[in-house]
Amino acid sequence: MLAKGKGLADQLDTVEIDHDLNPALGTDGFVSDHFPIVVRFDLEGPIQQPGVSVRLALLLPNPPGDESQNEEATLANDGTQAVTLTGWTLRDRTGRSWVLDSLGTMVPGEEKTIQRGGQPMAMNNTGDTIDLLDADGQVVDSVTYGVVAEGEFVISN
């Protein structure tokens, strides 16, 4: 089953093409259409501990002014437990990220907003996928959006 809001390409984990090019075996430069291609997908999707439900609530990919400073993301704690965001990150398709340590601890029902402030990840104005990762590096939420106008918020459900 695909994770909510993700296409199969977003679930791609690894691709292996083992052509066993080994000069000692005389296979160096050998080409064939019979070599296997092994593709692995991560189909489990976001995982969170019981009682923990932090999600991406809003994104502002195209803010007025300096995008390298003013892009922002709002997180919501819909769970029943307080969550310390030390070690949590946001990550885009290119693997660049924002560190969320400065948000501290979120109590149940709380929302917190972080601005980019020069961090490496940029939310593309023409569309992107932004993942929320917990301190263990597990994706706990993901939002994919298309083209956004200046000042337009992306609202996650």
N, C-alpha and C positions, 0 to 999 in steps of 0.2 A: 504494500500500500504506500503511495506517495505521501510525503508530508504535506500538510495543508499549505497551499500557496506556492508549491514548488513544482517545476517541470522536471522531467527525467534528466535533462542536461544539468540541472542544478544539483542533482543527486549523485553525479559522477564522482567516483572515488579515485580509481586508478585505471590506467590502460597499459597493458603489457604486450609488446611485440617481440617475441623471442625468435630471432632468425638464426641463432646459433652459428654466427660467422666465426669459424675457428680455422685459422690457416694451417694448424697442425693436422686437421682432419681433411684438408683440401676443400673446405666449404667457403673459403674467403671469396666474396664477390658473387656467390651463388644466389640466384634470384628465383623465387617460385611463388605461385599464388596459393600454395598449400600450407604456408606458415600460419599457425593459429594467432588470433588476436584475442586476448583475454581482457574483458571489461568488467570492472567491479563497481557496483552502485551501493550507496548508503541509503536504504529505503526506510530506515526506522524513524527518521525525522527528529524534531525537537523532543528532548527528554528533560523532565524536571523532577526533583525530589517531591514526595508528597507534602502538601501544604505550602510549597514554593511555586509561585506563579508570577514571575516577572515577565513583562512583555514590552515590546515596542508599541507605544500608543500613538505617537506623532513623529513625523520627520519634516524638517524644513530644508530641503536640498538646495533651493535657489532663493536665499534670503536677500533682502535689499542690502546694499553695501558690500563689504568685503567678505566674499564667501569663505576664504581661508580662516576667517575669524568667526563669522556669524552663522554658519550652518549649525543646525541643532537637532537633537533627538530628545524626545520625552519618553521616559520609561514609567510604567505603572506596575505596582505590586498588587495583584488581584488575589494573592494567596492569604493564608491564615497565619503566616510566620514572618517576622522581620528578616530581611535579607541584607547581608553586608556585601557591597558591590566591589570590594577590594579584589583585584585580579580579573574582574569582568571586563569584557571589551565589546566594541562594535567592529565589524569587519565587512568590507565591500568585496565585490567579485574579484578584484585584483589581489586581495590578501592584505591590503593596507588596513590599519585599525586605529581606533580611538581607545584610550585607556579610561575606564570609568571609576577609578579609585576615588576621585574627588567627590563623588556622589555620596560616599559614606554608606550609611545604613538606611534602608527603606522599610518603614513599618507597613503593616497591612492597610490597603486602601490609599496609600500615598503615591503621588506622582512626582518625579524629579526630571528636570531638564538640564542637559549639558550642551554647551556650545563647543564648536570645533576648536577654537582658540589656537590655531596653527598646527593641530595634530595632523598626521600624514594622510589619513583617509579623507577622500573627497566624495561627496554624494553627487553623482553625475546628474546634470539637469535634463539629460536626454533619456534617463532611466537607469536603474541599478537594482541590485539586490543587497540589502543590508542585513547581516546576521547579528544576533545578540548571543554572545558566548559567555558561559559562566566561568568561574575560576578554574574549573577542570578542563576548559577548552571545548565543552559540549555546546552545540547550538541549541538554545532554548526557545528562540523565536527567530523568525525571518520575515522580511517584508520586501516584496518586489513591486516596483512602480515604473511607470512610463514617464513621458515628457512632462515636466512641471514648469509652470509660469513663475515669474518672480513673485515671492511672497506667498505662494501656494503651499499649503500643508498637505502632506500625505497622511491620511488617517488609517490606522490599522484596526482591523476588527478582532 
